[in-house]
Amino acid sequence: MNLIEIGEVVNTHGIRGEIKLNPWTDSLEDLTDIVTFYVKDGDNALALYADSVRIHKNCAIIKLENVDDMQTAETFRGRVLYVKKEENLPEGRYYIADLIGLSVLTEDGVFGTVSDVFQTGANDVYEVKRKGEKPAYLPAIKEVIKEINLSEGTMTVAIPEGLLED
């Protein structure tokens, strides 16, 4: 089963067994459509079924099936929740985990490797580690990111003039 991290349970919420999830996702509203979460137990993934999911102060409050008290909910604190990874994302959307490690190419050859993605609000910014140099930070805009090819493990970019100057 292909799973992706969705967030970490940071606390309980109330006395009826709800958990508070700190989400690692672009859209909090997308969480309200999820009915099955997973937790990893060694090499196994255990399914957790949600009775309800609501958004409260930039977190998701999740009521899990058969979790009806604070003590049971407390057992999930610190655990990472997963969901099944969608294979058909809309064009131009990628999972951060799929971008990290891509080889970044320019017309001059290999530029570096994507090492992190920062979500700034206006657009994402890709951190690119380069051998023997400081990391470069590339805005995820169409003028800079020309092509992402996950099957080949590459990202082709055009470096704007002045971007790499100190």
Secondary structure, DSSP 8 states (H G I E B T S, - for coil): --EEEEEEEEEEETTTTEEEEEE-SS-HHHHTT--EEEEEETTEEEEEEEEEEEEETTEEEEEETT--SHHHHHTTTT-EEEEE--S---TT---HHHHTT-EEEETTEEEEEEEEEEE-SSSEEEEEEETTEEEEEEE-STTTEEEEETTTTEEEE---TTTT--
